[in-house]
Amino acid sequence: MSDISGRRWHDMGGDAAGPVPMEGHDFALWEKRVDALMALCSAKGHFTVDGLRRALEDMGEDAFENHSYYERWVAAINQNLIEAGLYTLEELGTRMQVVAARGRTYGDASGA
């Protein structure tokens, strides 16, 4: 979990990480929604920055290396909302089945 220095796998401070891309990119709709969800839930007091950071750091190296920034954030938000008792894993699973049954795209879901 940590090396001899006491640093955990996610602590890359001071390590060479390559060039930082300076060009912007257009965020996908789902990424904008994750950002909005984080802001709304935080404002409602459902979790703290410390809670989100703990969930992100506890994901493990594989998730950190293989998931995008917003994939990690939505997982951390979800973990905190479950811990806050807003819903259970079973309720989430049931809701995900309902959403999946609508179709893979907005067009499928709306019948367009």
C-alpha angles and dihedrals in degrees: 000000000000133000127232091281091060093247118137123224094263094053103098097156110144094009121121108259103170128248120335111233108234099191116100125233134209110253118233117242092250091053090053089050092052089052091049092046091053093050094046096046092046091050089051089054096244091135143354133234087254091055092050092047092050091051091048093048093046093055092088133236096283094057091043092052098040105039127072123247093261094042088058092046095051090049091050092047090049092049091051094047091051090048089049089056097242090132140344130244088251092054090048091050092050092049091048090055090052092050093045090053089061092067139263097279139038087249091056091048095050095044091240 
